[in-house]
Amino acid sequence: AQTVTQSQPEMSVQEAETVTLSCTYDTSESNYYLFWYKQPPSRQMILVIRQEAYKQQNATENRFSVNFQKAAKSFSLKISDSQLGDTAMYFCAFMKGHSGAGSYQLTFGKGTKLSVIP
Amino acid sequence: GAVVSQHPSRVICKSGTSVKIECRSLDFQATTMFWYRQFPKQSLMLMATSNEGSKATYEQGVEKDKFLINHASLTLSTLTVTSAHPEDSSFYICSASSGTEAFFGQGTRLTVV
C-alpha cells in the first residue's frame, strides 16, 4: 500500500513571497504519478501540477514548480510570487501507473492549509 | 482540464429518506469514477471505485447497501445514500478518470435532519 505524508498542517506566506510545501511518500511501485491538488474555500479540487515518476525533469506550471527527489521519495511544491488567490488547502497525491483500461485511485496526504497574507 | 459536473451542490433531506447524487464527465469518457467523503478540515476519504458496467468496489468500512453506486455509462455515475441518518451528513466528492488523470466534481454538501 502507498502512503503520502504532508508534515505541515498549516503554513503562511506574505504576498509576493515564495513558499515550499513538503510531501513524502512511500511505495514499492516503480511506475507512478504524483500530483498536487488545491482546494480553495469553494472546496472544488483543482489540479495544480503533475509529475511522472519516470521523468527526471521537475514539472513546472507558471508560478508552481516541484522538487521531485525519487530516491528520497520526496515531492515538494514551490509557489513563487504568492498571490491571495493561492490561499487554499493543498493536497499531495499518489497514483500507481497502469496498463489497460481503468484507473488507479489517488492516495492523498492529509493536506497543508496555506494562507497568503496581504 | 476536463469538466466533471456534480449535482446537487447542496441537499437537505429528512432522516430515513434516500438521496441521489449525480456525477457526469462532460467532455470525456471516464473509464473509472471514484466517490470520496470529506469531513471538515480533513483529507478526502475514498469510499468506492466504479468502472463502467461493473459493480463498484467499496473500501473497508463503507456499507455498500447504504451507499449505492451505479456507473451505467462512461459519462455518468450516481451515489445514492439510502435511509440517510444525521451521521451521513458530510461533503461528498466524485472524481472521473481516464488513464492517469483525475478530475473532480464540485462536491455535494449533504445535510440530514
Interface residues (C-beta under 8 A of the other chain):
Chain A: Y33 F35 Y37 S42 R43 Q44 M45 I46 L47 R50 F91 M95 G97 H98 A101 G102 S103 Q105 L106 F108 G109 K110 G111 K113
Chain B: G1 T31 T32 F34 Q38 K41 Q42 S43 L44 L46 T49 N51 F91 I93 S95 S97 S98 G99 T100 E101 A102 F103 F104 Q106 G107
